[in-house]
């Protein structure tokens, strides 16, 4: 089978590998669609494990089931989580599934930018989700990223009527926009340095869009009746964005750190001011199985119309182009790789 082997952001090669052989309790999935995630092009994060086959946002079809697999059958259309929690450790039992050691050590073989993937026993047990008839394989590639967004907004306790500022209008920022609207948020403001993405945010329902090179704090107050916002969601990793977030949150508000910075970056925080004003700083990483279940239902019901975000559909041989598009972040939002595209 063909795979797209990642060496670095500018070196992604099509190579041949044997189709994985499955064992008891495992399944083999034919990958029909695989999304390129923003984390796939975080080179500092990926390069240390290269070469490897990336891709963790997949929609596929079960083509082989191992001995003992009774809950799934050949022909089932599925999304599969690459990272899954143990559900029994002290972190899982407290609801912090995404810091579970098992979640950080599980994956499928080899990765979603391949024609077929082997799903290990543990992932089969708690990481396979049937796609309802209303969802396409392409829709399936949004289950994990939307699940991450769901987890973040739940932890941030977004309430109906809240004013929301989303810093960064890439795929995660736009998913936050769609979800915040679905959950009844009030005024939603988005920023970006890219006019193409600002136009997309406006089209997808942001009440106000702001070029991040402008005076963001002044524009936010102008748009929000002279006030900062209840919830700031950081969806871009530049330090200046984190600084804008700290300046834009209202008393009693929350700053959700959805995107990371580069390693070693430190953020000065006005601790006394935040202590006095009851401001919460909250990181969010990943998604749990229950988040994925909710994401599927939100898409099935049409409340989060993810297909509108797809700008590029490429064959496996064009995976390098897909990485280039996502890394440059110009006129693209969601790039889908279709390994069996003809």
Secondary structure, DSSP 8 states (H G I E B T S, - for coil): -EEEEEEETTEEEEEE-------TT-EEEEEEEEE--GGGG-HHHHGGG-SEE---EEEEEEEEE-TT--S--TT-EEEE-SS---S-SHHHHTT-GGG-TTTTT---BS-SSBSEEEE-HHHHHHSEEE--TT--HHHHTTHHHHHHHHHHHHHTT--TT--EEEE--SHHHHHHHHHHHHTT-S-EEEEES-HHHHHHHHHTT-SEEEETTS-HHHHHHHHTTT--EEEEEE-S--HHHHHHHHHHEEEEEEEEE-S---TT------HHHHHHHT-EEEE-----HHHHHHHHHHHHTTSS-GGGGEEEEEEGGGHHHHHHHHHHTSS-SEEEEETT--
